[in-house]
C-alpha cells in the first residue's frame, strides 16, 4: 500500500543552495528522528567530504528496524575509497592510453610454474605520448586465461598510486596460461564518473501515466527527488508504507495525484561535456593492452591438474575469498565451498523439490528464472497477464511441489510501461513471507541504481537489510541469497566503475547477516568473453549451479 500526499513547492531551480533545500523539506526530515536511514544519510553527508550538492529528502521507515546498518555501510569515505583521480588539463593526450601502457613479469621468467602458486607482474600506465603516469586511479581489469582449457580467473590489481600497479594471479590449473589486461577507464575518465556521482542527483528521469474516470490520460515526469520532475509549482508525493521510501511526479494538469496508474523509463540526460565524452569514447574504453608477457606453463603437482574446491559444503555466512572462484573446462569452481554441478534435469528437480523460490530484483536475476524455465521442461510458467519485463512471473512444477517467482524491484526502474500496482517494494514482499526451510529468497540489486548517487542505493539497502534481518529472526532456516551485480555497461549511466561501488555497498549491507553471496561480478569477468549486461548461457548456468549448491549442498 502507498500513501499519497500533495504539497506546494516554491519555484526554485535545480541547483538551489543546500540550506534553502533543507528548509523546503524540513517538515519531512523531522518526522522520525534517529531512524536507521536518517543516521545513515547523516554519515554520508558528513563523511563523504567531496559531496557539495544537497541530498534528496530521505524517507523514514514505517516500522523500527530489527537491526541497524553495519558501520562499514555508514562510512562511505572508506567504503567507496578510490585513489585520487587528477584531471588531464583538457589535453586528451595526457590521459591514460591502452595502446602505450605496458606490463611485465615482476621476476625473471621460469620454464614452468607451480600449481597453487602465484604469478606477479608490474603494470606501468602511460599517456598517449608514451609518458609514464605519476598518479593512479585507472580502472584496469586483469585476467589469467587458459584458452584451450576454457579456463580463466580474475587477477588482483593493487594500485600503488604512482602510475604503477601490482598484478597478482593465482595459478589454479595445470597447463598453459596467458595474462590479459584491459583498460576499462582511464583515471581521467574515472574522474568524470566520480564528478557525476558526486554532483548529479540523477542522470535519468521516468514517466508517470495518470488516468481519469473516462480513460483520459496525462503524462508527466517522475523521479526520486521532487526537484527533478521539471515541475516548479506542485508535485505529487508518494510514500510506500512498507519501505518508507518516497517517489515524486510532477502534478498532472487536471487529474488528481491518486490517479497514477502507469510507470516507465523516461529520458537519459546529457551530463557530460564534449571533452568528458572523448575520455569515455569507445576507442579508449574497455581496450586490451598490447600483449607483454609470453604464455606460461603451469606444471601438475602430485598428478593434480587443478586446485580443488574446499571440502566444506556451501552454506550461508561463508566468508568470500578473493578470487571467489575460477573457470576450468567452462565449469565454475568455487574457492569458498564445494559447489555442485546440476547438469541434468533430474538433479535440478531433485534440488528444488518442495521449495518456493522468490526472486526479486532486476533483469539479470530474471535470467535465472528464464534459465530454469527453459532447462526444466516440466517447470511450467503460469500466465499472470503481467508485463513480462517487470513481472510478476511464476512457474510451477506440481509433481515436485516447486513454485518459482520473479518480480522486479519497485522504482527507480527503467522499464517499458507497467502498472504501478505491480511495482511492489522488496521490503513489502519480504514482510509478507513466513519463511522457513522450504523458502528461498534471492535478491539481485544494483543495475538500476548506477544513475543516482550512492545515497539512493544506501537508502534502499537500509530498508531491505532490516527486512532480511527480520525474516531470518522469525525463521532462521530461510535461505537468503544475494546476487552481486555483473559487468556490463561502460557509460556514464551504467559504468563498471559504478557497479564496483554498488557491489561494495551490497557486501557491506549484508556482511553480518547469515546470507549467501553469488559473485556475478567475478563470474562475468574471468573469461575472455565480451561484457554484456545480460550474460550468455554459460555464465547464467554457472550462477544458477552455484545458487543451487546452497539449497542442496550435498
N, C-alpha and C positions, 0 to 999 in steps of 0.2 A: 504494500500500500504506500502511496506517496501523498504527502500533504502539500498543498499549493498555497502560496502567498503572493499577493501582488503589492508592489510598493512603488513609490515615485522616486526618480533619481534626478539629480541636477545635471545640467548639460556640460559635463567636463570632458576633456579629451583623454585619450587612452593613456597618455604619459603623465597623468596628474601626479603631483608630489605625494610622497608617502604619507605625510601627516593628514592631508586632505582626504586621501583614500580611506585611511583608518577611521576618520571622523564620520565619513559617509556610512560606514558599516559597523560603527561601534555598538549599536544596539544588538547586532547579531553576535559579535565577538565576545560579549559579556554574558550571554545566556547561560552557559555552563562553564564555570571557572575550574581549572585544574583537571580537565579531562585529558585522556591519553593523547588525543590528536592535537589539542591545543599545546600541550607540553612539547610534543614532537615538533610542531611548527615553530615554537619559540626557540628551540635548539637550533633549527635550521637557520632562522633569521639571525641568531647571534653568532653561530659558529661558522657558517659559510660566508666568510667575510667579504667576498667579492660580489655578492648579490646587492645590486643597487636599485632594484625595482620592487615596488610594493607587491606583496603576495595577495592572491585572491582571498576572498572570505573563506574561512575554514569551517567545515561542518562539525557539529558535536554529535557523538553517538547517542542514540536513544537509551541504550542500556549501558550500565557501567561495565567496563571491560573486565574479563576474568583474569587477565594477565596484562602487565604493562609491556610497552615496547622495550626490546633489549637496548642497552646503552649504545651498542655499536650502530644501531639504526638512527639514533638521535644525532650522533656526531658525524654529520656529512662531510665536514672538513677532512676528517681522517678516512672515512669510508670511501669517499669519491676522490681521494687524492690522485693527482696526475702531475707529473713533473711540469714545471712552468713552461709554457709554450710562447716563445717570443715571436714577434711579427717579422716579416721579411722586408719591411720598409717600403712596400709597394713594388719590389723587384722580384718578379717570379723566378728569375734565375737563381735567386738566393735561397729558394725553398728546397727541401729535400727531394732528390731525384731518384727514381727507381733504376735509372739507367747507369748512374755513376756510383751509387752506393755499393760497397763490396763487403764480403765476409771471408774469413779464412779460419782454418783449424787453430785452436789455441796452442796445441803442441805439435810435434813432428808427426807426420802420417805413419800409420802402422800397417803391417801386412794384413793383420786381422785383429778384430776387437773381440772382447769377451762378452758373451751373453750375460745380461744383468748389469753391465757396467754403464758408463755414460760417455757420450761424445760431446766435446765442448768446442765452441767457435766464438770468434770475435767479429762483430759486425761494425763497420765504420760507415756512418751516414755521411753523404756528401751532397752538395748542391748541384745544380745543373751545369755548373762550370767545373765540377770535379773537386771543389774545395771542401775539406773536411768540416763538418758542422762542429760547433763548440758547445751546443746545448742539446738536451734530449727532448722527449715529448712526442716522438714519432710513434705511430701505431703500425708496428710490423707484426707479421704472423709467420712463424717458422714451423716447418713440419719435417719429420723424418719419414720417408716413404719407401716402400718396397713394391715397386710397380708390378713385378712379376708374381708377387705373392698376394697382391691386393691387400697390402699392409700399410699402416700409417699410424703415427702418433704425433700429437702436438708437442712442440718444443717449448721450454720455458725461456722467457726473454727477460733479462734483468737490465733495466735502463740505468746506466752509470751516470746519466745526466751531464755528460761532457761530449756528446756526439757519438759515443761508442756504446755497444750493447753486448752483454754476455749471453750466448745461446747455449742451452744445455738440452741434450736429447737422451732419454733412457733407451738402452739397446734391449729390446724386448722380443725380438725374433732372430733366428739364425738365418744367414743368407745375405743377399745384397741389400744395401740401404743407401738412400740418397737424400741429402739435405736440400730443402727448397725453402726460400724466403720470399715473402711478398711484402711490399709496402702497401698497406691499406690506405693510410692517410699520412701525409707529411705532418710534422709538428705544426706548421703554419696552418694547414687545413684543420687540424685538431683545435687550434686556437679559434678558428671560425665557429666550429661546433660548440666550443665552450662558451663563446660570446652569445650564441643563440640560446643555449640552455640557461644562461645567466640573465639575459636581458629581455627575452621574449616570453610573454605569458602563454603564448601558443604559436604554432606555425600552421594551424588548420582551423577551420570552423565547421559547423554542422548545420543541417537543415531540419527545421521543425514544421510539421504539417498540422494545421488546425482545421477542424471540420464543424460546420454548423448543422442544425437540425434538418435543413433541406438538402444537405450534401455539398453545399458551397464550401470551398477550401481557401485558406490563406496560408502562405508560406513565408517563413521568417528565418533568421539566423539564430543559432543556439551555440552555447559554449560553456566552459567550466567557470567562466567569470562574467558577470553582467556587463563589464566594460568592453567585452569582446563581441558583443552581439550587434554592434553598429547602431543601436537604438539609444538615443540620449535622453528621451523623455520618460519612458516607462519600460519595465522589464517584468516578465513572468518568472517567478522564483519557485523551484520545485525542490522538495526535501524528501528523501527516501527515509521512511520511518525505521527501516531495519538497519541500514548502514549509516544513517545520519548525513549522507553526502548530499551536496547541492548541485543543481543544474539550472541554467538560465536560458531563456529565449526572449528575443525581442517581442514586445507585446504586439499581437496582430492588430491590423487597423480597426476591425469591427468585432471580431469574435472574442469570447472570454478566454482567460488563461486555462480554464479547465476543459477546453475543447481540443487540447493537444492529443493527436491520435497516432502520428507517424514520426519516424526519425530516419535520417540517412546522412551519409557523408555530405560535406559542403565543398569548400574551396581550399586549395593549398595556397598559402600566402607566399609572396615574394619577399624573403627576409635577408637576401644577400646582395652585395654589391657586385659589379662585373669582375672586380679583382678577386673577390672571395669565390665567385663561381669558377674562375680559372684555377684556383687552388684545389677545387673539388671536381675538376673536369675528369672525364673518363680516361684521358691519356696519361694521367698521373695518379690515378686511383686504382687500387687493387691490382698492382702490376708485379710480376715475378722479376726479381733481381737476376742479373746475369749469373749463370752457374759458376761458382767459385771453388767448390770442393768436389773432387772426384768421388765416384761411388766407393763406399767402404764395404768390407766383408766382415760379417759377424759369425764367429765360429760356434759350433754346437758345444754344449757343456754337459758331460755325462749323458750323452745321447738325447738330451732335451733340445727341442727345436724352437721353443719359445718360453718366456716367463709365464708360469701358470697363475691363474687367478687364486686369491686367498681361499682357504678351505671353508671359512665361515659362511653360513647361509646368508642371503640378503634379508635384512630386516630394517625397519625404520630406526633412525638415530645413528646409523653408521657414519663415522667421520668421512668426509670426502677427500681422498688423496689427490695429489696433482702430479701427473695427469690422472684423470679418473678411469682411464682405460685406453685400449688401442684396438685397431683392426688387424686381423690376420686371416687371409683367405676370405675376405669380405664378411667376417664374423667379428662382432664387438666382444672384446674380453675385458670385463670389469677388473679393476685393481683394488676395489673396495670389498667385494664379496664374490661368491661363486655364482655368477649369473648363469641362467639356463637358456638353452635354445629350444623354442617351441616351434619346431619345423613341420609339424603335422596338424591337421585339423583336429584330430582326436586329442592331441596334447593341449591345444588351446581350450577346447571344450571341457576337458577334464579339470583344467586350472580354474576356469571361470564358473564352473558348475555351482549353483546355489548363491551366486554373488549378484548384487545390484551395484553397478558402476555408475557414478555420477561424474561426468567430465564437464568442467566449467572453465571457459577462457576464450582464447582466440582461435583462428582458423588453423594454426599449426597443431593445435590439440585436436581439432576436428579431424585431422588426418589420421589420428589413432582410431577414432570411431569408424572412419571410412575403411581403413586397412582391415580391421576386424570384421566389418560387414562384408567386405569383398573376399576375404580369405576363408571365412566360415560360411558355407552355403546355407546351413540351417539357421543361422542368425538372421532373422527376417526383420527388415525395417518396417515400422508402423507409420503410416501416413497421418501425421498430426495436422496437416493442412497449414503448416507454418512456413515462413520464409526460410528457405534452405540455408542461406548464408548465415543466418543468426540463430536458427532453431526456434524452439527446442526440437531435437531429433531423438528418436528412440528406436531400438532394435531389441527383439526378444528371441529367446530360444526356449520354448516351453517344455521340452522334454528334460532339459538340464536345469531349468529354473534360473535362466540368465536374463537379466534386464540391463540394458546399456543405454545411458542417456548422454547427450551432449547439448549444451546451450552456451551461447556467447555471454560474456560478462556484459554488464549494462554500460551505458555511456560513460566516458567518451568511447565511441565505437564507430570506426569507418566502415560503412556498410551500404548496401542497397536499402531502399525504403523498407522499413519493417515496423510493425505495430509497436507503439510504446508499451502497451500492456505485456508484450512478450519480453521486454528488457528487465529481467529480474536481477537484482544485485546478487553477487556471490554470497554476501552476508545473509541476505534473505533466504537463499537456498540452503545454506549451511544450518541456519537456525531452524529449518523445518525438517532436518534429518534426525531420526532417533539414534542412528549409528549402530555399531555392533560388529561382530566378527564377519558378517556377510556383507557389510557396507564398505565400498571403496570410493574414495573421493580423489579426483585428480584435478589439479589447478594448473592452468597454463596461462601465465600473465606476462605482460611486458610490451609486446609489439605495438599496442595502441597507445602507449604512454610516452613514446620517444618524441612526440610532437609537443610535449609540455615540460616544464621544469620539474626537477626531481621531487619537489614538494608535493606535486599532484599524485605521484606514484606512492610516496610515503603515506600520504593521506589514505589512499586505497588500501595499502598493506596494513595500516593500523587496524582498520575495521575487520579485515579478513583474518589477520592473525588472532585477534580476540575471539572471533567466531570459531576458528580452528581449535584454539585452546579450550573453549567451552565444550566443543564437540568431543574432544579427547578426554576432557574431565568427566563428562557424563557417560561416555562409552570408550574406555581406553583401548579396546580391541579394534576400533575403527582404523582402517588403513588410509592414511592421507599421503598422497604423492604430489610433489612439486616438480613440474617440468620447467626447467630453465629455458630462457629464450634462445633461439638459434641464430646463427649467422644469416645474413641476407642482404638487406638494402645497404647502399653506400651513399646516401644523400643526406641533405640537411633535415629530412623528415624521418629518416629511419636508419641512420648510420650504425655500423657495427660498434663504433665508439660509444654511442648512446646505449646500445644493447649490453655492452660490458658493464656499464654503470648500473643498468637495471638489474642485471644478474647479481651484482654485489649487494644491492638492496634486498633482493629476494632471499639470498642466503642469510643475510643478517637478520631479516624479519623472522625467519623460522628456525634459526640455528639452535635455539634451546628447546625446541619442541620435538616430540618423537614423530618426525615425519621422514619420508624417503625423498631423495632427490634423483631426478634423471637429468644428467648433464647434457642437454641437447646442444649446447654451445660446442663442447669438445667432440661430440659425435658428428657434428657438421663441419668441423674444421680439422679433421685428422686425415682425410683422404684427398687425393688430387682431383676433386670434383668441383664444378662451379658452385659458388654460393647461390642458393635460392631460398627465398623466404619460405617457400613450401618445398622442402627437400624431397628427393626421389624415394622410391620404394625401398631401396637398400637401407637408407638411413631410418626411415619410419619403422621398418621391420626391426632394426636394432633397438630403437627406442621402446617399441612395444614389447619385445622379448625381455628387455631389462625390467620394464614395468611389471610384466607378469611374474618375473622372478621374485618380486616382493609379495605377490599374492600366494605364490606356490614356491617357496624357497627350496623345497626338496622334492 
